[in-house]
Amino acid sequence: MNGLYPKIMLLVGGVFAVIIIAIVVFVYVSGASEMEREWLARAKTLNRVAFEALYASLLHGGGREGNRRVLARLQETGAFTKVWVVKGDPLVREFGAEPGEMPQDELDLRALAGEEVGEIRREEGYRVVRYVTPLRVQAECQRCHQAQVGTVAGAISAEISLREYESALRQRRDVLLLVLGGGLLALGLLTFGALQRLVIRPLQAIQRGTAAIAQGDLDHRLQVRTGDELETLSREFNRMAQRLRESYGRVAEEQSKILAAIEASQDAIWVSDADRRVVMVNSALERLTGQHREELLGQPCRDLLGLHDHDGASMCNSACPYLHSTDDSGRVEGCISAASGMEVWVEISYGRVTDPAGRLAGMVHIVRDLTQRKEIEQLKDEFISKVSHELRTPLSHIKGFATTLLQTDVEWDAATQRDFLGSINREADRLANLVEKILHLSSLEAGGLPMEKEWYQVNDLVDGALQRRRSLTADRRIDLWLSPDLPALFVDGREIEIVLMNLIENAVKYSDPGTPITLSAERQADQVLFSVADRGLGIPAEHLEHIFEQFYRVNGEGRRAPGTGLGLAICKRIVEAHGGHIWVESTPGVGSRFYFGVPLDGTDGPTISPEFS
């Protein structure tokens, strides 16, 4: 009984039942009352007929026998069930009374008292109409009777059985009820059908539509054609569903963009709910933790990364934004143990997620790896320290020699003065070289150094680099291995010479004076491959992957050559700007060989993004 349809059917059925019962009661009551009035009037009329017949018999002197004959004839007509004469006191005194002629009940007594009375009673399941009329002495009666005119001498009592009439009436009533019931049944069926088509089915369609929308089927539409308020309601429902579909589409599109941005982010991101459990992660977090997404979802935040400080003390409670922050956003720095097993210094930014009531629903966390930033900061510090030292040394020498020469109490001979001035000049060159490298690297990283490319022969590039480093290689043996069929290269000749000069300078610095330096160039597929080799200290394997980083230097025994760690970084930027690649092969104690390739087609390399600013 929970559905609307059975409720409406019950209501309509109840209404029809009440109507049928009311009609039946009305027909029965009105029919009974009308029948009683009709048969009482008929009994009265028949009683009058009996009275007239008896009176006529009495006037002709028929006497008691005449009365009996009249009563017998009346009963033979079938109009009467029973008719008899009730004698009153005057007749009893004159003629006596026989059995059946005396008053039998109250009706007889009332009639003998001068009242016309009637009743309807039930006998053997059927009603009987009885009417009693008083017999009054007329003037003509005084010829035979001594009673005064108007005196009640007796009464005529007539009974009429309604058995046949009631049977006929019941049949008629049954037919009427059958016709009425059939009509009401047909009307009920028509009403039910109309309700089903015009009300129930549209309402059921609306109900199915709301259920479909609630389950996410925003393409569901109602097809209600009733021409009334239900059709208007269905149209409004369809408009609402269309607006929901459009709104959901926009939300889904924005959500897709956000999820795509989160998934594409190189920073590890996760979202936690109000219970501090992980409900969403991106691929970067999977890589950082070494766990699959299914393993991460549902974990408590404190178990996800194990944030701790430098001393290894957990920061999950002391820095937890759920516990200690009421700001909408914030950040905290600490260490985590990455999947690689390394301790990684990270910055975790967080933002609060609230529900429409403003209550905390969760947090969005973004993990940014600060390793590179920390390394750059460390490199900056080292750079400042090294550059300060490198600048201070030549400046101190220049200052010392200049101060010595300017002393007024000492007379320096020309040879000594020339020697001092030569030292000042060398230190100035050293200072200028350092400044030039710093400016050169800054220009390369900032993209502010345009390549001025022209066609160059390989041997011209090699000769140019050797000539510019003649002061370093004057006492060293240089072995050249240049293939005879080398094609011309479309490059910035000055920049390629700088690469060769830096590699030659490093080979001289980190090898013994008596050992040779080998410089070669050959064609390999679609590039010209250059190499510079020495027989010096070599580079330990753990330093090879960092050797081209800015300010990076390999420290250790025997490595006291001055430098800032910028030369190889400059080489790497120049080679990559030409679309080439540079690398090193080295064996400690044996020596190192640096390679770089330059494409033959002169294709520009990728734009260099700054790593140091």
C-alpha positions in Angstrom: 0.0 0.0 0.0 3.1 2.2 -0.3 2.4 3.1 -4.0 0.3 6.0 -5.2 -1.6 3.7 -7.6 -3.1 1.3 -5.0 -4.0 4.3 -2.8 -5.9 6.0 -5.6 -7.6 2.8 -6.5 -8.6 2.2 -2.9 -9.9 5.7 -2.6 -11.9 5.5 -5.9 -13.2 2.0 -5.0 -14.3 3.2 -1.6 -16.2 6.1 -3.1 -18.0 3.8 -5.5 -18.8 1.4 -2.7 -20.3 4.2 -0.7 -22.3 5.3 -3.7 -23.6 1.8 -4.3 -24.5 1.3 -0.7 -26.3 4.7 -0.5 -28.3 3.9 -3.7 -29.2 0.5 -2.4 -30.3 1.9 0.9 -32.2 4.7 -0.8 -34.0 2.3 -3.2 -34.8 -0.1 -0.4 -36.1 2.5 2.1 -37.9 4.6 -0.5 -39.4 1.5 -2.1 -40.6 0.1 1.3 -42.2 3.3 2.3 -43.9 3.8 -1.0 -45.1 0.2 -1.0 -46.5 0.6 2.5 -48.4 3.7 1.6 -49.7 2.1 -1.6 -50.9 -1.1 0.0 -52.5 0.7 2.9 -54.4 2.8 0.5 -55.4 -0.3 -1.5 -56.5 -2.1 1.6 -58.6 0.8 2.5 -60.2 0.8 -0.9 -60.8 -2.9 -0.8 -62.2 -2.5 2.7 -64.6 0.1 1.3 -65.6 -2.3 -1.4 -66.3 -5.0 1.2 -68.2 -2.5 3.2 -70.4 -1.5 0.3 -71.1 -5.1 -0.6 -72.0 -6.1 3.0 -74.1 -3.0 3.4 -76.0 -3.7 0.2 -76.6 -7.3 1.5 -77.8 -6.0 4.8 -80.2 -3.6 3.2 -81.8 -6.4 1.2 -82.2 -8.4 4.4 -79.5 -10.9 3.7 -78.6 -11.3 7.4 -75.7 -13.4 8.7 -75.9 -15.8 5.8 -75.9 -13.0 3.3 -72.8 -11.6 4.9 -71.1 -15.0 4.7 -72.0 -15.3 1.0 -70.6 -11.7 0.3 -67.4 -12.4 2.2 -67.0 -15.7 0.4 -67.4 -14.0 -3.0 -64.9 -11.3 -2.0 -62.3 -13.9 -1.0 -62.9 -15.7 -4.3 -61.9 -12.6 -6.2 -58.3 -13.1 -4.9 -58.1 -9.5 -3.9 -58.4 -10.4 -0.2 -56.4 -12.9 1.7 -59.0 -12.8 4.5 -62.1 -10.6 5.2 -64.4 -10.9 8.1 -67.0 -8.9 10.2 -66.3 -8.0 13.8 -69.4 -7.4 15.8 -69.8 -4.7 18.2 -72.0 -4.5 21.3 -75.2 -3.5 19.5 -75.0 -6.5 17.2 -73.9 -8.9 19.9 -76.9 -7.8 22.0 -79.4 -8.3 19.2 -78.0 -11.3 17.4 -75.3 -12.8 19.5 -71.8 -13.6 18.3 -70.4 -16.6 16.7 -66.7 -17.7 16.8 -64.5 -15.4 14.7 -66.9 -12.5 15.0 -65.6 -11.1 18.3 -62.7 -8.5 18.4 -59.3 -10.2 18.1 -56.8 -7.5 18.8 -56.2 -3.8 19.4 -57.0 -2.9 15.8 -60.5 -4.4 16.2 -61.1 -2.6 19.4 -59.9 0.7 17.9 -62.2 0.2 14.9 -65.1 -0.6 17.3 -64.3 2.7 19.0 -64.9 4.5 15.7 -61.4 4.7 14.3 -60.3 3.5 10.8 -57.0 1.8 11.4 -54.5 -0.2 9.4 -51.2 -2.0 9.9 -48.5 -3.9 8.0 -47.0 -6.9 9.7 -44.8 -9.7 8.7 -46.0 -13.3 8.6 -43.9 -16.2 7.4 -41.3 -13.9 5.8 -43.8 -11.8 3.9 -45.7 -8.7 4.9 -49.5 -8.6 5.3 -51.6 -5.5 5.1 -54.7 -5.3 7.4 -57.2 -2.5 7.4 -60.2 -2.3 9.8 -63.2 0.0 9.1 -65.9 0.7 11.7 -69.6 -0.1 10.6 -71.9 2.7 11.8 -75.6 2.5 12.0 -77.3 4.3 9.1 -80.8 5.6 9.0 -81.9 2.7 6.8 -80.5 0.3 9.4 -83.0 1.3 12.0 -85.7 -0.7 10.2 -83.9 -3.8 11.5 -81.8 -2.5 14.4 -82.6 -0.5 17.4 -79.3 1.3 17.6 -79.0 5.0 17.0 -77.7 6.4 13.8 -73.9 6.8 13.9 -73.5 4.2 16.5 -70.6 1.8 15.7 -72.3 -1.6 15.4 -69.2 -3.5 14.2 -66.3 -3.4 11.9 -65.0 -4.9 8.7 -61.5 -6.3 8.9 -59.7 -7.1 5.6 -56.2 -8.6 5.1 -54.2 -8.6 2.0 -51.0 -10.7 1.7 -48.1 -9.1 -0.2 -46.3 -12.4 -0.9 -46.8 -12.2 -4.7 -46.2 -8.5 -4.8 -43.1 -8.6 -2.7 -41.7 -11.4 -4.9 -42.3 -9.3 -8.0 -40.9 -6.3 -6.2 -37.8 -8.2 -5.2 -37.3 -9.3 -8.8 -37.7 -5.8 -10.0 -35.3 -4.5 -7.3 -32.8 -7.2 -8.2 -32.9 -6.3 -11.8 -32.6 -2.6 -10.9 -29.6 -3.4 -8.6 -28.1 -5.5 -11.3 -28.5 -2.8 -13.9 -27.3 -0.2 -11.4 -24.4 -2.3 -10.3 -23.4 -3.1 -13.9 -23.5 0.6 -14.8 -21.5 1.5 -11.7 -19.0 -1.2 -12.5 -18.7 0.0 -16.1 -18.4 3.6 -14.8 -15.8 2.4 -12.3 -13.8 0.6 -15.0 -13.9 3.7 -17.2 -12.9 5.8 -14.2 -10.0 3.5 -13.4 -8.9 3.5 -17.0 -9.0 7.3 -17.2 -7.2 7.6 -13.9 -4.6 5.1 -15.1 -4.0 6.9 -18.4 -4.4 10.5 -17.3 -3.0 10.4 -13.7 -1.3 7.1 -12.7 0.8 6.5 -15.7 2.1 10.1 -15.9 2.8 10.1 -12.2 4.6 6.8 -12.5 6.6 8.2 -15.5 7.6 11.2 -13.4 8.5 8.9 -10.5 10.7 6.8 -12.8 12.3 10.0 -14.2 13.2 11.3 -10.8 14.7 7.9 -9.9 16.7 7.9 -13.1 18.0 11.4 -12.4 18.9 10.4 -8.9 20.9 7.5 -10.2 22.9 9.8 -12.6 21.0 9.3 -15.9 20.8 12.9 -16.8 19.8 12.1 -20.4 16.4 10.7 -19.2 13.4 12.7 -20.5 9.7 12.4 -19.8 7.1 11.8 -22.5 3.9 12.9 -20.9 1.0 14.1 -23.1 -2.0 14.7 -20.9 -2.7 18.4 -21.8 -2.9 19.4 -18.2 -0.8 20.3 -15.2 1.0 16.9 -15.3 2.2 17.7 -18.8 3.4 21.1 -17.7 5.2 19.4 -14.8 6.9 17.0 -17.1 8.1 19.8 -19.4 9.5 21.6 -16.4 11.1 18.4 -15.3 12.8 17.9 -18.7 14.0 21.5 -18.6 15.4 20.9 -15.1 17.1 17.7 -16.3 18.6 19.6 -19.3 20.0 22.3 -17.0 21.4 19.6 -14.7 23.0 17.9 -17.7 24.6 21.1 -18.8 25.7 22.0 -15.3 27.1 18.5 -14.7 28.8 18.6 -18.1 30.6 21.9 -17.1 31.5 20.5 -13.7 32.7 17.3 -15.2 34.8 19.2 -17.8 36.3 21.4 -15.1 36.9 18.3 -12.9 38.5 16.5 -15.8 40.8 19.5 -16.4 41.7 19.6 -12.7 42.4 15.9 -12.5 44.4 16.1 -15.7 46.5 18.9 -14.3 46.9 17.1 -11.0 47.9 13.9 -12.8 50.3 15.7 -15.2 51.9 17.6 -12.3 55.5 16.7 -11.6 54.8 17.5 -7.9 53.4 14.7 -5.8 49.8 15.5 -4.8 47.3 13.8 -2.6 43.9 14.7 -1.1 42.8 13.5 2.4 39.3 13.5 3.9 38.1 14.9 7.3 39.4 11.7 9.0 42.9 12.3 7.6 42.8 9.4 5.2 44.0 9.5 1.6 41.2 9.6 -0.9 43.1 10.7 -4.1 46.7 10.6 -5.3 48.5 11.3 -8.6 51.2 9.4 -10.4 54.0 11.6 -9.1 53.1 10.5 -5.5 53.2 6.8 -6.7 56.7 7.3 -8.0 57.8 9.2 -4.9 56.6 6.5 -2.5 57.1 3.5 -4.7 53.6 2.3 -4.0 50.6 1.7 -6.3 47.6 3.9 -6.1 45.4 1.1 -4.6 47.9 0.7 -1.8 48.0 4.5 -1.0 44.2 5.1 -1.0 42.8 4.8 2.5 46.1 5.2 4.3 46.3 7.6 7.2 48.3 10.8 6.3 50.9 10.1 8.9 51.8 6.8 7.3 52.0 8.2 3.8 55.4 9.9 3.7 56.8 9.8 7.3 57.7 13.5 7.4 60.6 14.1 9.8 63.2 16.7 10.5 67.0 16.5 10.0 67.4 14.6 13.3 64.8 12.0 12.2 62.1 13.1 14.6 58.6 12.8 13.2 56.8 16.0 12.3 53.4 14.4 11.6 51.9 15.7 14.9 53.9 18.9 15.4 53.3 20.1 11.8 49.9 18.6 11.0 47.6 21.2 9.6 44.6 19.2 10.8 45.7 19.8 14.4 47.6 23.1 14.5 46.3 25.2 11.6 43.1 27.2 11.1 44.5 29.0 8.0 43.0 28.1 4.6 46.5 27.3 3.3 50.1 26.9 4.4 53.3 25.1 4.0 55.8 23.1 5.9 59.3 21.8 5.1 60.9 18.5 6.2 62.5 15.3 5.1 61.0 12.1 3.7 62.3 8.7 2.8 61.7 8.3 -0.9 61.2 5.0 -2.7 64.9 5.2 -3.9 65.9 5.0 -0.2 67.3 8.5 -0.3 66.4 11.2 2.2 64.6 14.0 0.2 64.1 17.5 1.5 60.5 18.5 0.5 58.1 21.4 1.0 54.5 20.3 1.6 51.9 22.9 0.7 48.3 22.4 1.9 44.9 23.9 1.3 41.7 23.3 3.3 38.7 21.8 1.6 35.3 22.8 3.2 31.7 21.7 2.7 28.9 24.2 1.9 28.5 24.8 5.7 32.1 25.8 6.0 33.1 22.6 7.9 36.4 21.0 7.2 36.0 18.2 4.6 39.6 17.5 3.9 43.0 18.8 2.7 44.9 19.1 -0.6 48.6 18.4 -0.2 51.3 19.3 -2.8 54.8 17.8 -2.2 57.5 19.8 -3.9 61.0 18.2 -4.1 63.4 20.8 -2.7 66.5 18.8 -3.5 67.4 20.7 -6.6 66.7 24.0 -4.9 68.8 23.0 -1.9 71.6 21.9 -4.2 71.4 25.2 -6.1 71.4 27.1 -2.9 74.5 25.1 -1.8 76.0 25.7 -5.2 75.3 29.4 -4.9 77.0 29.4 -1.5 79.9 27.5 -2.9 80.0 29.7 -6.0 80.1 32.8 -3.9 82.8 31.3 -1.7 84.8 30.2 -4.7 84.4 33.3 -6.8 85.2 35.4 -3.8 88.4 33.4 -3.3 89.1 33.5 -7.0 88.5 37.2 -7.2 90.3 37.9 -4.0 93.5 36.1 -5.0 94.2 38.1 -8.2 93.0 41.3 -6.7 95.3 40.8 -3.7 98.2 40.1 -6.0 97.4 43.1 -8.2 97.0 45.2 -5.0 100.3 43.9 -3.6 102.4 44.5 -6.7 100.9 47.9 -7.3 101.4 49.0 -3.7 105.0 47.7 -3.9 105.7 49.7 -7.0 104.2 52.8 -5.6 106.4 52.8 -2.5 108.3 56.1 -2.5 111.1 55.0 -0.2 112.3 52.3 -2.6 113.8 52.6 -6.0 113.0 49.6 -8.2 115.2 48.8 -11.2 113.6 48.4 -14.6 113.7 44.6 -14.6 112.0 44.3 -11.3 109.3 46.8 -12.3 108.8 44.9 -15.5 108.5 41.7 -13.5 105.9 43.3 -11.2 103.9 44.7 -14.1 103.9 41.3 -15.8 102.5 39.7 -12.6 99.8 42.4 -12.5 99.0 41.7 -16.1 98.7 37.9 -15.6 96.4 38.4 -12.6 94.3 40.9 -14.5 94.0 38.3 -17.3 93.0 35.7 -14.8 90.4 38.0 -13.3 89.1 38.9 -16.8 88.8 35.2 -17.7 86.8 34.5 -14.6 84.5 37.3 -15.2 84.1 36.4 -18.9 83.1 32.8 -17.9 80.5 34.0 -15.4 79.0 36.4 -17.9 79.2 33.8 -20.7 77.4 31.2 -18.7 74.7 33.7 -17.5 74.1 34.7 -21.1 73.8 31.1 -22.3 71.4 30.2 -19.5 69.2 33.3 -20.0 69.0 32.6 -23.7 70.4 36.1 -24.3 73.4 34.9 -26.4 72.3 34.5 -30.1 74.2 32.0 -32.2 76.0 33.6 -35.1 76.4 30.6 -37.3 78.5 30.3 -40.4 80.2 27.5 -42.3 83.5 26.5 -40.7 86.1 23.8 -41.5 86.8 21.6 -38.6 90.6 22.1 -38.8 90.1 25.9 -38.6 88.1 25.5 -35.4 90.7 23.2 -33.8 93.6 25.6 -34.9 91.7 28.6 -33.5 91.3 26.9 -30.1 94.9 25.8 -29.9 96.2 29.3 -30.8 94.1 30.9 -28.1 95.4 28.4 -25.6 99.0 28.6 -26.8 100.3 29.9 -23.5 99.0 26.8 -21.7 100.1 24.3 -24.3 103.5 25.7 -25.1 105.4 23.1 -23.1 102.9 20.2 -23.8 102.8 17.7 -26.6 99.5 17.9 -28.6 98.6 14.9 -30.7 96.0 15.8 -33.5 93.9 13.1 -35.2 91.7 14.8 -37.8 90.0 12.7 -40.5 90.8 14.0 -44.0 87.2 13.9 -45.3 85.6 16.0 -42.6 82.7 18.2 -43.9 82.2 21.9 -43.1 80.0 22.6 -40.1 77.3 25.3 -39.8 78.1 26.6 -36.3 79.0 29.6 -34.2 82.7 29.2 -34.6 83.6 31.3 -31.5 81.4 29.1 -29.2 82.7 25.8 -30.5 86.3 27.2 -30.0 85.3 28.0 -26.4 84.3 24.4 -25.9 87.6 23.1 -27.3 89.6 25.7 -25.3 87.9 24.7 -22.0 88.5 21.0 -22.6 92.1 21.6 -23.6 92.6 23.8 -20.5 91.1 21.1 -18.2 93.4 18.4 -19.8 96.4 20.6 -19.1 95.3 21.3 -15.5 94.7 17.7 -14.5 97.5 15.9 -16.2 101.3 15.8 -15.6 103.5 18.1 -17.7 105.2 15.3 -19.5 102.1 13.5 -20.7 100.6 14.2 -24.1 97.1 15.6 -24.9 95.2 14.1 -27.8 92.7 16.1 -29.8 90.7 14.3 -32.5 87.7 14.8 -34.8 86.0 12.3 -37.1 82.7 11.9 -38.9 80.2 9.5 -37.4 76.8 9.1 -39.2 75.2 12.5 -39.3 77.6 14.3 -36.9 81.2 15.3 -36.4 82.6 13.8 -33.2 85.3 15.7 -31.3 87.3 14.4 -28.4 90.0 15.7 -26.0 91.9 13.1 -24.0 94.6 13.3 -21.3 96.6 10.9 -19.2 95.9 12.5 -15.9 94.2 11.8 -12.6 91.0 10.6 -14.1 87.5 11.1 -12.5 86.0 8.7 -9.9 82.8 7.0 -11.2 80.5 8.6 -8.5 81.4 12.1 -9.9 80.8 11.4 -13.6 77.0 12.2 -13.6 77.6 15.6 -11.9 80.7 16.7 -13.7 78.8 19.0 -16.1 76.8 20.7 -13.4 77.5 24.3 -12.5 80.1 25.0 -9.9 80.7 21.2 -9.5 84.4 20.3 -8.8 86.0 17.0 -8.0 88.1 17.6 -4.9 90.7 15.3 -3.7 94.4 14.6 -3.5 96.4 16.1 -6.3 93.5 18.3 -7.5 94.8 21.8 -6.4 94.3 23.4 -9.8 92.4 26.7 -9.5 88.9 26.9 -11.0 85.3 27.7 -10.4 83.5 24.6 -11.8 82.0 26.7 -14.7 84.0 25.5 -17.7 82.3 22.2 -18.3 78.9 23.7 -17.6 79.6 26.3 -20.3 80.7 23.5 -22.7 77.4 21.6 -22.1 75.2 24.6 -22.8 77.1 25.4 -26.0 77.0 21.9 -27.4 73.3 21.4 -26.6 72.5 24.8 -28.1 74.0 23.4 -31.4 71.8 20.3 -31.1 74.7 18.1 -29.9 75.6 16.0 -26.9 78.7 16.0 -24.6 79.9 13.2 -22.3 83.0 11.9 -20.6 84.7 8.5 -20.2 87.3 8.3 -17.4 89.4 5.8 -15.5 91.0 7.0 -12.2 94.8 7.0 -12.5 94.6 6.5 -16.3 93.0 9.6 -17.7 89.9 11.1 -19.1 88.4 11.5 -22.6 85.7 14.1 -23.3 83.5 13.7 -26.3 81.0 16.1 -28.0 79.2 15.7 -31.3 77.9 18.5 -33.6 75.2 17.7 -36.1 76.1 18.1 -39.8 72.8 19.8 -40.8 73.4 22.7 -38.5 70.2 22.1 -36.5 69.7 24.3 -33.5 69.4 22.5 -30.2 66.7 22.9 -27.7 66.3 26.2 -25.8 68.3 26.2 -22.6 66.3 26.8 -19.5 68.2 28.5 -16.7 69.2 26.3 -13.8 70.9 29.1 -11.9 69.8 32.6 -11.3 
